[in-house]
Amino acid sequence: MDVELGDLGAFVTVARAKGFREGARISGASPSALSEAVRRLEAELGVRLLNRTTRSVAPTEAGEMLLARLAPALGEVEAALDAVNGFRDRPAGTLKLNVPISAARLVLPRTVPAFLAAYPDIRLEVMTDESFVDVLAAGCDAGIRYGERLEQDMIAVPIGPPTQVYGFAASPAYLDRHGRPEHPRDLLNHSCLRHRFPSGNMPNWEFEKNGEVVVVEPKGPLIVQAGGAIDLAIEAAAAGIGIIALFEEWLRPHLESGALEPVLQPWWQEFPGPFLYYPGRRLVPAPLRAFVDFVKSHPIEA
C-alpha cells in the first residue's frame, strides 16, 4: 500500500474542518487540491472516508476510525520534525495565530514587524475570528483572547498593554442636539450603537466610578457584528447617529481629530489586556516558542 503522508494530512484537515472550503482556508491549500488528495487516499485504501453533500462533509464510520488513530500520529510526526528544527541556528517554519480583529488592529502591529525582522525564516499567518476556538482544531498554533474567555488547560502569556480601557463617544453635533450624559443611566434616553458577537451575545455596557458599577442595556438604531463591521459603527457615530462603545485606543484617532467626543469618561473601565494562549498538552513548535519568547522579552507598554 503506497499512501502519501500529504494525502493523510489532507484527509485530517478536511474531516476536522467539515468541509473542503474551510479546510482550504485553514491549510492554505486549494479546495480542489484537498479533494484530489482525499480521492487518491480513498482509491488507495479502497474505502470511502468522507460522505459529501452540497452542504456538508462528514467522515464515514471508516473515516471516523481512521481520523481517531491518525490525528495523534500526525501530531507526533509534526513534533518530531519540529524537534529537528530546534537544531537550526534560527527557527523556521509557519506560525498560525487565531485572533480577534481588535488584536489584529491594536496589538499585533506593535509586535509583528519587529518579530518578523528578528526571525526572517518564520512565516506568520494570522486568521481573525471573534469566537473562542479550539486553536488546534482550527489548524492554528496559538490564539489571542482575553482572560475571561480562556480555558483552564491553556498556557496564557500576556501580550499587548497590561491594561486597556473601554471608552464611549459620540459626535459633538449629536451631543449638542441630544445633550451630554452625566450618568450611565442617562444613556437609556439616547441612541446607542451596539455590536453583537457571532455567538449571538450582545453585551451590555458597563461603567465604574469610585467603586460603583453600573450596567446599562442601551437601545439604538444600529447593531453591527463585532470586529468586521465596527468601522461602520464608528462612521455612523461620527455622522451623528448615536453613541458608540469601543476600545479607547481604537477610538483615539477619532477623538484626537474632533470627529468624536468622549462620553462619560470618568466612568470608563480599565481591564486586563489580552493573552497569547496555546494548549499545554503538546510540544511547542519552534516558531511558536520563538514568538512566545519574543513577546515575553518585548512587552508592550500601555
Salt bridges, closest charged atoms under 4 A:
ASP7 OD1 - ARG40 NH2 2.68
GLU22 OE2 - ARG25 NH2 2.58
GLU36 OE1 - ARG39 NH2 2.97
GLU42 OE1 - ARG52 NH2 2.98
ASP121 OD2 - ARG88 NH2 3.58
ASP121 OD2 - ARG90 NH2 3.30
GLU125 OE2 - ARG123 NH2 2.84
ASP153 OD2 - ARG281 NH1 3.45
ASP176 OD1 - ARG180 NH2 2.96
GLU212 OE2 - HIS183 NE2 3.95
GLU217 OE2 - LYS219 NZ 3.66
ASP231 OD1 - ARG105 NH1 3.04
GLU248 OE1 - ARG252 NH2 2.78
GLU249 OE2 - ARG110 NH1 3.05
GLU261 OE2 - ARG180 NE 2.76
ASP293 OD1 - ARG289 NH1 3.59
